[in-house]
Amino acid sequence: MAASVNSFSNATSSDAPRSASRSIIRFRNERWQTGAVLTDHIGLDGEPAPVCQRSFLKRMEERLARRGLTLRASFENEFSLATRVEGRYVPIDSALCFSTIAATASQDYVDELAAALEAQEIVLEQYYAELGHGQQEISTGHAPALRAADEQILVRETIRGVATHQGLVASLAPKPWPDNAGNGAHVHFSLWEGERNRFHDGSAPDLLSGEARSFIAGVLAHLPALCGLTAPSFNSYHRIVPQYWAGAFTCWGHDNREAPVRVASVFRGLEEASTNAELKACDASCNPYLALGGLIAAGLDGLERGLEPPDPVEVDPATIPEDERARRGINRLPATQEEALEALAGDDLLVDALGPVLAESYLAVRRSEWAAYSAGDAAFEQQGHFEKY
C-alpha cells in the first residue's frame, strides 16, 4: 500500500533517490505493511503544476547549475519524545543537557530509529539527548538540495513512526511546551562544483571563500522574508527569541549560536569537506522544498549582485546596545508568524522565484493558520502543533 502526503506544511514528493524510495517501501512492508511514495505535482498537460513545491526547488537548482554549482545541505533536527498521561504530553525524561541518563531513557527508541534510517540508506551522522526534557537531536549526512529535502521528509516520518510503534509521541513542533527548549531544524549548507567545495578558501583567515561570503550576504539580505518559508508556523515565533540559541537578529558570526547564520568550525583533516554555514532560523514546521529553494534564491541574489556581508557578530547580539545594533543593521527578525508572512509577501525576489500561484496559495494557507491560532489560547496552540509536527 502506498501513501502520499501533499500540503504546504508537510509535503511528500517524488524522484527521491531511487535507493531511498525502494528502501522505505521495503522496510515498512516488513514491519507495518505500509509505504511512502514521493511524488511531484504534475498538470494534465504533463508539465509541473505551478503549485508544486518540489518543482520550485528543482527550478532553483537549475539556476545554480547554470553557474556550475550545486547546493549541498543537511538538516539537523531537534525533536521531543513524550508519553501521554491523562491527556497530557509528558517528556520521556527530565535529565540534564547531553546526559547519559536521558540517552538511556530513550535507548530502545534510538536503536529502532537508527535501524529504520539504515534500512532507508539515510546516513545517521550523530544522535544525542539535547537541552530540553525529552529533547533529542539527530543529524544526517549532507546531500544535493533535492535529495536533502526528500530525506528530510523521510526522516520526519520515521522519527514519528518509530515513536508511535513504541507507544510514544515524537514532536518536531518548534515550541512543544511553553517552558521547555524549542526544536529547530538547522540547515547546514555549502556550494559545490563537482568535488570541490566552493565555500572553502584555504588562504582565507576563516577559510571562507568570496563566493561563500556573497551567498551568505544574499541570505542575510532576504532573511526576514526567508523566515516565512523556513520558520513558517505560528509556533515558530515562540522559539525564535533572543538568548535561546535560535538566532533572533539579522546577523552572522563564527560559531556564534545566537546568530541565525553561523559559520561552523571545520573538522581537522577535513577542512575543505566540512566548510559550511548553518541557518538556525529554521524549524521542522517548514516545507523543506520551499525552505531550500528559498535559501538558494536568496543566496543566488548575493552571488549575482556580488554582495558583501556586514562585519560578523561574534557576541550575543542582544548584549549590543540598541543604537549600535541599529547602526550596524543588526535588526530583530520577525517576532510573529504574521510579521514573517508580511515580510515574505513584500520580498519581490522570493515571490517571483516562487511564482504567483505558489506564492499566493502558500501565503493564503499560512495566513489562515495565523488567524486560527491568534483566536485560540495556549492549550489550543500546543494541541494544534504537538502532533501535527
Wavefront OBJ file of the C-alpha trace (Angstrom):
o trace
v 0.000 0.000 0.000
v 1.357 3.461 -0.853
v 0.620 6.733 0.865
v 1.214 10.234 -0.442
v 1.158 13.382 1.689
v 0.710 16.722 -0.067
v 0.436 20.001 1.855
v 2.357 23.205 2.271
v 3.327 22.387 5.842
v 4.204 18.693 5.460
v 4.761 17.809 1.794
v 5.846 14.479 0.340
v 7.182 14.365 -3.226
v 8.766 12.247 -6.000
v 12.089 11.446 -7.642
v 13.714 10.757 -4.319
v 16.937 8.857 -4.723
v 15.809 5.524 -6.107
v 17.545 3.535 -3.409
v 15.859 5.567 -0.682
v 12.409 5.133 -2.276
v 12.819 1.371 -2.635
v 14.247 1.028 0.848
v 11.496 2.809 2.737
v 8.807 0.765 0.987
v 10.691 -2.484 1.670
v 11.338 -1.581 5.298
v 7.772 -0.555 6.035
v 6.269 -3.541 4.249
v 8.258 -5.829 6.540
v 7.179 -4.035 9.714
v 3.811 -2.333 9.242
v 2.578 -3.231 5.733
v 2.632 0.405 4.635
v 4.884 2.531 2.492
v 5.600 6.077 1.373
v 5.661 7.310 -2.217
v 7.382 10.598 -3.067
v 5.643 12.402 -5.930
v 5.763 15.603 -7.969
v 2.620 17.608 -8.743
v 2.072 17.333 -12.492
v -0.667 19.032 -14.511
v -2.860 17.317 -17.073
v -0.549 18.679 -19.764
v 2.364 16.750 -18.231
v 4.127 19.909 -17.076
v 4.969 20.654 -13.427
v 1.964 22.183 -11.690
v 2.575 25.830 -10.727
v 1.783 24.968 -7.113
v 4.354 22.130 -6.956
v 6.787 22.871 -4.174
v 9.310 20.264 -5.286
v 9.385 21.694 -8.803
v 10.201 25.079 -7.248
v 13.310 23.581 -5.650
v 14.234 21.945 -8.959
v 13.995 25.331 -10.691
v 16.300 26.898 -8.124
v 18.771 24.031 -8.511
v 18.729 24.581 -12.272
v 19.566 28.253 -11.770
v 22.559 27.258 -9.655
v 23.580 24.621 -12.191
v 23.886 27.319 -14.865
v 26.738 28.672 -12.755
v 28.220 25.172 -12.473
v 27.206 24.915 -8.808
v 25.255 22.569 -6.572
v 23.942 23.351 -3.100
v 24.633 20.542 -0.655
v 22.642 20.626 2.563
v 21.682 18.648 5.612
v 19.005 19.117 8.259
v 19.870 18.911 11.946
v 16.551 18.057 13.571
v 15.666 18.556 17.214
v 12.534 16.841 18.477
v 10.758 15.948 21.710
v 9.874 12.449 22.911
v 6.845 12.182 25.169
v 4.292 9.843 26.660
v 0.576 10.546 27.068
v -0.549 10.752 30.692
v -4.221 11.601 31.283
v -4.397 13.507 28.020
v -1.177 15.448 28.629
v 2.173 15.129 26.845
v 4.887 14.326 29.392
v 8.597 14.357 28.414
v 10.236 10.938 28.438
v 12.972 12.227 30.756
v 13.813 15.196 32.980
v 17.601 14.844 32.778
v 20.319 17.418 32.135
v 21.579 18.505 28.714
v 23.679 15.840 26.902
v 23.030 13.466 29.820
v 23.672 9.730 29.514
v 20.614 9.304 31.758
v 18.474 10.974 29.084
v 20.095 8.861 26.368
v 19.409 5.690 28.345
v 15.751 6.657 28.815
v 15.300 6.645 25.034
v 17.704 3.773 24.242
v 15.129 1.381 22.747
v 13.711 4.200 20.632
v 17.159 5.254 19.395
v 18.097 1.697 18.418
v 14.930 1.252 16.371
v 15.217 4.692 14.762
v 18.829 4.057 13.739
v 17.844 0.712 12.201
v 14.941 2.318 10.331
v 17.171 5.035 8.853
v 19.821 2.497 7.882
v 17.174 0.432 6.093
v 16.345 3.531 4.029
v 20.043 4.208 3.302
v 19.867 7.540 5.118
v 23.193 8.352 6.763
v 22.904 8.954 10.514
v 25.880 11.132 11.478
v 25.128 11.769 15.146
v 22.381 11.441 17.729
v 22.262 12.669 21.304
v 19.997 13.876 24.091
v 19.651 17.662 23.838
v 18.963 20.549 26.222
v 15.258 20.191 26.963
v 13.476 17.473 28.866
v 12.715 14.671 26.426
v 14.555 16.545 23.670
v 16.626 14.627 21.125
v 18.829 15.762 18.247
v 19.642 13.906 15.054
v 21.997 14.887 12.232
v 22.004 13.199 8.843
v 24.548 13.401 6.036
v 24.695 16.274 3.575
v 23.404 15.757 0.040
v 22.414 17.778 -3.039
v 19.467 20.017 -2.176
v 16.717 17.916 -3.745
v 17.875 14.718 -2.104
v 18.355 16.555 1.213
v 14.738 17.761 1.084
v 13.484 14.290 0.137
v 15.395 12.746 3.009
v 14.085 15.369 5.424
v 10.555 14.196 4.596
v 11.536 10.574 5.262
v 13.451 11.430 8.452
v 10.475 13.306 9.910
v 8.090 10.467 9.076
v 10.493 7.903 10.527
v 11.016 9.856 13.760
v 7.267 9.954 14.322
v 6.530 6.452 13.020
v 9.059 4.722 15.260
v 7.737 6.665 18.255
v 4.184 5.517 17.531
v 5.411 1.934 17.184
v 6.873 2.208 20.689
v 3.812 3.793 22.260
v 5.431 7.245 22.395
v 4.762 10.588 20.739
v 7.577 12.361 18.884
v 7.006 16.033 18.133
v 9.132 18.277 15.943
v 6.988 21.297 16.869
v 9.158 24.414 17.237
v 7.987 25.020 20.821
v 6.344 21.827 22.075
v 5.997 23.039 25.678
v 5.895 26.738 26.653
v 8.514 26.290 29.391
v 10.807 23.826 27.616
v 13.503 24.228 24.973
v 12.451 24.814 21.366
v 13.093 22.452 18.456
v 14.988 23.712 15.430
v 15.750 22.051 12.111
v 19.026 23.831 11.382
v 20.185 23.699 7.763
v 23.896 23.269 7.082
v 24.721 24.319 3.537
v 27.625 24.835 1.132
v 28.156 25.280 -2.627
v 29.990 22.650 -4.645
v 31.478 22.446 -8.131
v 31.919 18.733 -8.727
v 34.057 17.510 -5.833
v 35.291 20.988 -4.940
v 33.691 22.883 -2.058
v 33.380 26.451 -3.327
v 32.686 27.712 0.211
v 36.271 26.809 1.145
v 39.309 29.038 0.659
v 42.412 27.683 2.357
v 44.110 31.072 2.162
v 41.357 32.980 3.992
v 41.766 33.512 7.752
v 38.389 31.885 8.409
v 38.686 29.526 5.390
v 35.567 31.136 3.904
v 35.647 31.965 0.188
v 34.410 35.117 -1.504
v 31.564 33.105 -3.063
v 30.529 31.869 0.360
v 30.516 35.414 1.689
v 28.361 36.661 -1.196
v 25.945 33.760 -0.791
v 25.663 34.444 2.949
v 25.156 38.151 2.217
v 22.220 37.275 -0.037
v 20.697 35.079 2.661
v 21.026 37.904 5.189
v 19.523 40.440 2.778
v 16.369 38.325 2.467
v 16.359 36.672 5.890
v 13.231 38.326 7.367
v 11.234 37.194 4.318
v 13.003 33.826 4.190
v 11.729 33.165 7.713
v 8.256 32.985 6.161
v 9.469 29.794 4.444
v 11.955 28.378 6.960
v 10.111 29.158 10.223
v 6.558 29.455 8.922
v 4.253 28.323 11.729
v 2.503 30.249 14.492
v 4.502 28.186 16.995
v 7.850 29.068 15.324
v 7.976 32.511 16.919
v 7.857 31.185 20.459
v 11.232 29.636 19.597
v 12.916 32.484 17.682
v 13.513 34.780 20.625
v 16.745 36.376 21.881
v 19.170 34.347 24.002
v 17.699 30.936 23.192
v 20.269 29.893 20.539
v 17.680 30.296 17.784
v 19.056 33.439 16.105
v 16.654 36.334 16.614
v 18.644 39.161 14.941
v 19.779 39.599 11.341
v 23.487 38.823 11.554
v 26.101 36.161 11.001
v 29.083 35.037 13.004
v 31.726 32.373 13.515
v 30.500 29.697 15.922
v 28.038 32.236 17.312
v 24.978 30.259 18.390
v 22.955 33.464 18.774
v 23.467 34.352 15.093
v 20.814 32.987 12.709
v 23.596 32.325 10.170
v 26.560 30.630 11.830
v 29.828 29.646 10.163
v 30.802 26.471 11.957
v 34.349 25.440 12.810
v 35.818 22.916 10.387
v 36.956 19.410 11.261
v 40.716 18.938 11.455
v 41.931 16.982 8.454
v 38.618 17.567 6.638
v 38.835 21.328 6.315
v 37.503 21.642 2.775
v 34.821 18.973 3.125
v 33.473 20.457 6.363
v 33.427 24.175 5.482
v 29.784 25.212 5.667
v 27.311 27.706 7.058
v 24.310 26.939 9.244
v 20.889 28.558 9.082
v 19.489 28.406 12.614
v 16.268 30.331 11.906
v 14.622 27.191 10.563
v 12.405 24.522 12.098
v 10.629 21.329 11.061
v 7.283 23.052 10.539
v 8.753 24.189 7.221
v 8.252 22.501 3.885
v 11.871 21.520 3.088
v 11.445 22.086 -0.658
v 10.334 25.665 -0.058
v 12.966 26.262 2.619
v 15.903 25.079 0.491
v 14.519 26.665 -2.672
v 14.160 29.991 -0.871
v 17.665 29.647 0.560
v 19.078 29.148 -2.950
v 17.105 32.076 -4.378
v 18.350 34.398 -1.641
v 21.954 33.193 -1.857
v 21.943 33.448 -5.651
v 20.912 37.074 -5.345
v 24.019 37.645 -3.274
v 26.188 35.901 -5.869
v 24.662 37.713 -8.839
v 24.990 41.128 -7.204
v 28.405 40.414 -5.680
v 27.153 41.337 -2.204
v 29.479 41.521 0.771
v 28.129 40.566 4.189
v 28.361 43.035 7.065
v 31.001 42.512 9.711
v 30.451 39.256 11.584
v 28.905 39.433 15.039
v 30.942 37.348 17.465
v 28.929 38.103 20.628
v 25.313 37.679 21.619
v 23.617 40.468 19.601
v 21.132 41.023 22.437
v 24.039 42.338 24.520
v 24.919 45.022 21.944
v 23.385 48.434 22.736
v 20.269 49.088 20.709
v 21.660 52.166 18.955
v 24.764 50.255 17.886
v 22.634 47.372 16.597
v 20.620 49.858 14.519
v 23.789 51.444 13.132
v 25.197 48.047 12.141
v 21.921 46.774 10.648
v 21.529 44.062 13.282
v 17.753 44.158 13.205
v 15.258 41.958 15.025
v 13.867 39.176 12.863
v 10.070 38.848 12.663
v 8.586 38.244 16.104
v 5.352 36.637 14.867
v 4.166 34.431 12.033
v 2.189 37.394 10.700
v 5.314 39.581 10.509
v 7.253 36.847 8.718
v 4.494 36.337 6.149
v 4.234 40.087 5.553
v 7.997 40.211 5.001
v 7.739 37.327 2.532
v 4.845 38.936 0.669
v 6.892 42.138 0.355
v 10.054 40.450 -0.948
v 9.777 40.639 -4.729
v 12.759 38.376 -5.349
v 11.376 35.453 -3.313
v 7.812 35.943 -4.544
v 8.999 35.994 -8.159
v 11.084 32.865 -7.558
v 8.073 31.042 -6.124
v 5.796 32.183 -8.927
v 2.371 33.810 -8.460
v 0.311 30.639 -7.971
v 2.617 29.038 -5.411
v 3.277 32.307 -3.576
v -0.393 33.287 -3.318
v -1.596 29.831 -2.269
v 1.177 29.420 0.292
v 0.524 32.825 1.856
v -3.228 32.138 1.969
v -2.726 28.838 3.823
v -0.252 30.240 6.332
v -2.309 33.387 6.930
v -5.310 31.196 7.711
v -3.168 29.487 10.363
v -2.278 32.850 11.852
v -5.962 33.781 12.072
v -6.932 30.453 13.663
v -4.181 30.332 16.278
v -4.431 34.028 17.103
v -8.029 33.401 18.118
v -7.116 30.437 20.352
v -5.343 30.015 23.672
v -2.026 28.340 24.584
v -3.646 24.934 25.017
v -5.195 25.169 21.531
v -1.805 26.120 20.074
v 0.007 23.213 21.726
v -2.670 20.702 20.731
v -2.583 22.006 17.171
v 1.192 21.834 16.831
v 2.412 18.988 19.074
v 1.099 16.099 16.997
v 0.754 17.985 13.701
v 4.533 18.268 13.559
l 1 2 3 4 5 6 7 8 9 10 11 12 13 14 15 16 17 18 19 20 21 22 23 24 25 26 27 28 29 30 31 32 33 34 35 36 37 38 39 40 41 42 43 44 45 46 47 48 49 50 51 52 53 54 55 56 57 58 59 60 61 62 63 64 65 66 67 68 69 70 71 72 73 74 75 76 77 78 79 80 81 82 83 84 85 86 87 88 89 90 91 92 93 94 95 96 97 98 99 100 101 102 103 104 105 106 107 108 109 110 111 112 113 114 115 116 117 118 119 120 121 122 123 124 125 126 127 128 129 130 131 132 133 134 135 136 137 138 139 140 141 142 143 144 145 146 147 148 149 150 151 152 153 154 155 156 157 158 159 160 161 162 163 164 165 166 167 168 169 170 171 172 173 174 175 176 177 178 179 180 181 182 183 184 185 186 187 188 189 190 191 192 193 194 195 196 197 198 199 200 201 202 203 204 205 206 207 208 209 210 211 212 213 214 215 216 217 218 219 220 221 222 223 224 225 226 227 228 229 230 231 232 233 234 235 236 237 238 239 240 241 242 243 244 245 246 247 248 249 250 251 252 253 254 255 256 257 258 259 260 261 262 263 264 265 266 267 268 269 270 271 272 273 274 275 276 277 278 279 280 281 282 283 284 285 286 287 288 289 290 291 292 293 294 295 296 297 298 299 300 301 302 303 304 305 306 307 308 309 310 311 312 313 314 315 316 317 318 319 320 321 322 323 324 325 326 327 328 329 330 331 332 333 334 335 336 337 338 339 340 341 342 343 344 345 346 347 348 349 350 351 352 353 354 355 356 357 358 359 360 361 362 363 364 365 366 367 368 369 370 371 372 373 374 375 376 377 378 379 380 381 382 383 384 385 386 387 388 389
